[in-house]
C-alpha cells in the first residue's frame, strides 16, 4: 500500500466496501462480471485523488466516499467497453472480462455500471457534481471515438495525440479531483486548480503507459508489450521517432501502424530507441507532473495536499 493509500486507508476501505454493495444485482451475470473486473487489481488512483482532494479542502464528512465510488464505477465501465473495442484479451495480468465472459455481456454490464454511477450521483443531489461527471463521461466517450477513428493513422501529430489522451484518460482524473473540491466546498480558484492538477496528472499517466507499451516489463504492466502497435495506435513514442528519427525508421513505423502489425514490434522498438523517443517521453511526462504539482499551490498547505504531489511523482516513477 502506498503512502497516499495509507493516508486515506479508512476511507479507501469504505470505498471498496461500497463498490461491492452497489454492484448488487438480481441478475447473477451482472454481479459476476462487475466483481471480476473490480477485483482484477489496480491501485484505484482516481478514487484516491477524489478522497485526498476533498480532505485537502477541509472536508471531514462521508460524502466523498460515494463520490470516489462514482469515479471508480465510471472508470470500470470504460474499461469494459474499451477492452471490447480494442479486442483486448489481457489486463493487469489476467484475462479481460470480454475474453472471460464474451463481448456482449461485457458491454451490457458496462452499461449497468455506468447507470449505477448516475443513480448514485442523484443520491448525492449536487448539481455541480452532476455537471462535472456528465461532462466527463461525454468527453471520455468522444475520446474513445476519436481514438477509434485514428487507429491506423500514421500521420497523427502531437496536438492530436494530446487531445485523445486528455479525453480518454486525463478527463476522469480531472473530474475526480474536481469532485473532491466540490465535496470540500472549495472556492472557484481551488476547484480550477484541482482540475488542472488532475488533467496534468492524467496526461503524465497516459504518456508513461504509452511508453511502457514499448519498454515495459509485461509482468509489471499486466499486458503484452506491443499491444498499442497491434491496435494501430500512434502514441507519443512513435510520433517522436517518426519526426526525429531516421527516414528508414519513419517508414517502418508508418507501415506497421497502417497494417496494425504487432509482429513488427522489434523493428519499431529499434526505431523508437534509436530516435531518443524514450527520453523525450520521460521528459514530457515529467513536465506534466511539474504542472500538476504547481497547480496544488492554490490549495491549503497540509499533508493531503503534499500527498497529491507525491501521487504525481508516482506517475512518473513508473517510467523507470
C-alpha positions in Angstrom: 0.0 0.0 0.0 1.4 3.4 -1.0 1.7 6.4 1.3 -1.3 8.1 -0.3 -3.4 4.9 0.1 -2.4 4.7 3.8 -3.3 8.3 4.4 -6.9 7.6 3.5 -7.0 3.9 4.5 -10.3 4.1 6.4 -12.0 5.9 3.6 -10.4 3.7 0.9 -11.7 0.6 2.7 -15.1 2.2 2.9 -14.9 2.8 -0.9 -14.1 -0.8 -1.5 -17.0 -2.0 0.6 -19.4 0.4 -1.1 -18.2 -0.9 -4.5 -19.2 -4.4 -3.5 -22.5 -3.3 -2.1 -23.5 -1.2 -5.0 -22.6 -3.8 -7.6 -25.5 -5.9 -6.2 -28.0 -7.1 -8.9 -30.7 -9.7 -9.1 -29.1 -10.8 -12.3 -26.1 -13.0 -11.4 -24.1 -12.3 -14.5 -24.1 -8.6 -13.7 -22.6 -9.2 -10.3 -20.2 -11.8 -11.7 -18.7 -9.6 -14.4 -18.8 -6.5 -12.1 -16.9 -8.2 -9.4 -14.5 -9.8 -11.9 -13.3 -6.5 -13.2 -13.2 -4.5 -9.9 -11.3 -7.4 -8.2 -8.8 -7.5 -11.1 -6.2 -5.4 -9.4 -5.2 -1.8 -10.0 -4.5 0.9 -7.5 -7.8 2.8 -7.8 -5.9 6.0 -8.0 -8.9 8.1 -9.3 -10.9 7.4 -6.1 -7.8 8.2 -4.0 -7.5 11.5 -5.9 -11.1 12.3 -5.1 -10.6 11.4 -1.4 -7.4 13.3 -0.9 -8.7 16.4 -2.8 -11.8 16.6 -0.5 -9.8 16.2 2.7 -7.2 18.7 1.4 -10.1 21.2 1.1 -11.1 20.7 4.7 -13.9 18.1 4.3 -14.5 15.7 7.2 -17.8 14.0 6.4 -18.6 10.9 4.4 -20.0 12.1 1.1 -16.6 11.9 -0.6 -16.8 8.1 -0.2 -19.8 7.9 -2.6 -18.1 10.4 -4.9 -15.0 8.2 -5.1 -17.1 5.1 -5.8 -18.9 7.0 -8.7 -15.5 7.8 -10.2 -14.4 4.2 -10.0 -17.6 2.9 -11.5 -17.2 5.3 -14.5 -13.6 4.1 -14.9 -14.7 0.4 -14.6 -17.4 0.9 -17.2 -15.0 2.5 -19.6 -12.5 -0.4 -19.2 -15.2 -3.0 -20.0 -16.2 -1.1 -23.2 -12.5 -0.3 -24.1 -11.5 -3.9 -24.0 -14.3 -4.9 -26.3 -13.5 -2.2 -28.8 -9.7 -2.9 -28.6 -10.2 -6.7 -28.8 -8.1 -6.9 -25.7 -7.6 -10.3 -24.0 -5.3 -9.4 -21.1 -5.5 -6.6 -18.4 -3.4 -6.4 -15.3 -2.0 -9.9 -15.9 -5.2 -11.8 -16.3 -8.0 -12.3 -18.9 -10.2 -9.4 -19.7 -13.9 -9.6 -18.9 -14.7 -9.9 -22.6 -12.2 -12.7 -23.0 -13.7 -14.5 -20.0 -17.4 -13.8 -20.5 -17.8 -12.6 -24.1 -18.2 -9.2 -25.7 -22.0 -8.7 -25.4 -22.2 -9.4 -21.7 -19.2 -7.1 -21.1 -20.8 -4.2 -23.0 -24.1 -4.6 -21.2 -22.6 -4.8 -17.8 -20.6 -1.8 -18.6 -23.9 0.0 -19.3 -25.2 -1.3 -15.9 -22.2 0.1 -14.1 -22.5 3.5 -15.9 -26.2 3.8 -14.9 -25.5 2.7 -11.3 -22.9 5.6 -11.1 -25.6 8.0 -12.2 -28.1 6.7 -9.7 -25.5 7.4 -7.0 -25.0 10.9 -8.4 -28.7 11.6 -8.0 -28.3 10.4 -4.4 -25.6 13.0 -3.8 -28.1 15.6 -5.1 -25.5 18.2 -6.0 -26.0 19.7 -9.5 -22.3 20.9 -9.6 -21.1 17.3 -9.1 -23.6 16.0 -11.6 -22.4 18.6 -14.2 -18.7 17.6 -13.6 -19.5 13.9 -14.1 -21.9 14.3 -17.0 -19.4 16.4 -18.9 -16.6 13.9 -18.1 -18.5 10.8 -19.3 -19.4 12.7 -22.5 -15.8 13.7 -23.2 -14.5 10.2 -22.4 -16.9 8.7 -24.9 -15.8 11.3 -27.5 -12.2 10.4 -26.9 -12.8 6.7 -27.5 -14.4 7.5 -30.8 -11.5 9.8 -31.7 -9.0 7.1 -30.9 -11.0 4.6 -33.0 -11.1 7.0 -35.9 -7.3 7.5 -35.6 -6.5 3.7 -35.5 -4.0 3.0 -38.3 -3.3 6.7 -38.9 0.5 7.0 -39.0 0.2 10.8 -39.6 -1.2 11.6 -36.2 0.7 14.6 -34.7 1.4 15.6 -31.1 -1.6 18.0 -30.7 -4.0 15.3 -31.9 -2.3 12.8 -29.5 -2.7 15.1 -26.6 -6.4 15.7 -27.5 -7.0 11.9 -27.4 -5.2 11.3 -24.1 -6.9 14.2 -22.4 -10.3 12.9 -23.4 -9.6 9.2 -22.8 -7.6 9.4 -19.6 -6.9 12.8 -18.1 -10.5 13.9 -18.1 -11.5 11.4 -15.5 -8.5 12.3 -13.3 -9.6 16.0 -13.7 -13.2 15.1 -12.7 -12.1 13.1 -9.7 -10.0 16.0 -8.4 -12.9 18.4 -9.1 -15.4 16.2 -7.3 -13.2 16.3 -4.2 -13.2 20.1 -4.4 -17.0 20.2 -4.8 -17.4 17.9 -1.8 -15.0 20.0 0.2 -16.7 23.3 -0.7 -13.6 24.6 -2.4 -13.8 28.1 -4.0 -13.7 28.6 -7.8 -9.9 29.1 -7.9 -9.3 25.9 -5.9 -11.7 23.8 -8.0 -10.0 25.1 -11.1 -6.6 24.3 -9.7 -7.7 20.8 -8.7 -9.0 20.3 -12.3 -5.6 21.4 -13.7 -3.8 19.1 -11.3 -6.0 16.1 -12.3 -5.6 16.9 -16.0 -1.8 17.1 -15.9 -1.6 14.0 -13.7 -3.8 12.1 -16.1 -1.6 13.2 -19.1 1.5 12.0 -17.3 0.0 8.6 -16.5 -1.1 8.1 -20.1 2.3 9.2 -21.6 4.0 6.8 -19.2 1.6 4.0 -20.1 2.2 4.6 -23.8 6.0 4.5 -23.2 5.7 1.3 -21.2 4.0 -0.4 -24.1 7.4 -0.3 -25.8 9.9 -0.6 -23.0 7.9 -2.0 -20.0 8.1 -5.4 -18.3 5.0 -7.4 -19.2 4.9 -8.9 -15.7 4.7 -5.4 -14.2 2.4 -3.7 -16.7 0.0 -6.6 -16.8 -0.2 -7.0 -20.6 2.0 -7.9 -23.5 4.2 -5.1 -24.8 3.3 -4.1 -28.3 -0.5 -4.1 -27.9 -0.7 -0.5 -29.0 1.1 -1.2 -32.2 -1.2 -4.2 -32.9 -4.2 -1.8 -32.5 -2.6 0.8 -34.8 -2.3 3.4 -32.1 0.1 6.2 -32.9 1.3 7.2 -29.5 3.9 9.7 -28.4 7.0 7.4 -28.6 6.1 6.6 -32.3 5.3 10.2 -33.1 8.6 11.4 -31.8 10.5 8.6 -33.5 8.8 9.3 -36.8 9.5 13.0 -36.7 13.0 13.0 -35.2 14.5 9.6 -36.1 15.8 8.2 -39.3 13.8 8.2 -42.6 14.1 4.4 -42.6 12.7 4.3 -39.0 9.8 6.6 -40.0 8.9 4.2 -42.9 8.9 1.2 -40.6 6.6 3.0 -38.1 4.2 4.2 -40.8 3.9 0.8 -42.4 3.5 -1.0 -39.1 0.8 1.4 -37.9 -1.1 1.3 -41.2 -1.0 -2.5 -41.1 -1.6 -2.8 -37.3 1.4 -5.2 -37.5 2.2 -6.2 -34.0 4.6 -8.8 -35.4 6.9 -5.9 -36.4 7.3 -4.8 -32.9 11.1 -5.4 -32.7 11.8 -3.2 -35.8 9.5 -0.5 -34.4 11.1 -0.7 -31.0 14.6 -0.3 -32.6 13.4 2.9 -34.4 11.9 4.2 -31.1 15.1 3.6 -29.1 17.5 5.0 -31.8 15.5 8.2 -32.1 15.7 9.2 -28.4 12.0 8.9 -28.0 12.2 7.1 -24.6 14.0 10.1 -23.0 11.7 12.5 -24.8 8.6 10.8 -23.4 10.0 10.7 -19.9 10.7 14.5 -20.2 7.2 15.1 -21.5 5.7 13.1 -18.5 8.0 15.0 -16.1 6.8 18.3 -17.5 3.2 17.2 -16.9 4.0 16.2 -13.3 5.6 19.6 -12.7 2.5 21.3 -13.9 0.3 19.1 -11.8 2.3 19.9 -8.6 2.4 23.6 -9.4 -1.4 23.6 -9.6 -1.5 22.5 -6.0 0.0 25.8 -4.8 -3.5 27.2 -4.7 -4.7 24.6 -2.1 -4.2 24.9 1.6 -0.9 23.6 2.7 -1.3 20.2 4.5 -0.5 16.5 4.4 -3.2 15.7 1.9 -2.0 18.4 -0.5 1.5 17.1 -0.2 0.3 13.6 -0.9 -1.4 14.7 -4.1 2.1 15.9 -5.1 3.6 12.5 -4.2 0.9 10.8 -6.3 2.0 12.9 -9.3 5.6 11.8 -8.7 4.5 8.2 -8.5 3.0 8.6 -12.0 6.5 9.5 -13.3 8.4 6.8 -11.3 6.6 4.1 -13.3 8.6 5.0 -16.4 12.0 4.0 -14.9 
